[in-house]
Amino acid sequence: MRKFLFSSILFNFKIKELNIVRLIFALYIFGLAYGTRNHIIDICNDGFLGYTYVPLPINIYWTSLTVLDPLAIILLLFSSFSGMLLSVFIMATDIAVNVSVALYFYFKTGTFTLDRLLLQVAFGIFVFVTVPIAWERIKRYGEAR
């Protein structure tokens, strides 16, 4: 199979077979940009490593998403398979960490804060379900080129 950059065909709208991939990637980019925005706001409000109410490794992880989310966006556009892998990694780890933190605080305080957790889980499920679809479409088109 010949290697190619998805970005070289991303905006060639004559290739109708990739419309679903364009839609999926647009939604990934929107969700990852929203996450980036949230982490930038948190850093502006609370400073670098400002999540002081959680252990340092979680604080570092959440702060690192300020870089990882935009990196996933760039990879989606220029190295689609790497971008999809990073997107899955980000969503799987972020959901695991956030659910764990929410449960910890629930058992500690008796209150369960959903804040943005439901939206994040819904986006994560979307990523997990659609990555195989996008992966196969891009792979199939790349082999046909």
Secondary structure, DSSP 8 states (H G I E B T S, - for coil): -----THHHHT-TT-GGGHHHHHHHHHHHHHHHHHHHHHHHHHHHH-TT--TTS-HHHHHHHHHHHHHHHHHHHHHHHSHHHHHHHHHHHHHHHHHHHHHHHHHHHHHHS----TTHHHHHHHHHHHHHHHHHHHHHHHHHHHH-
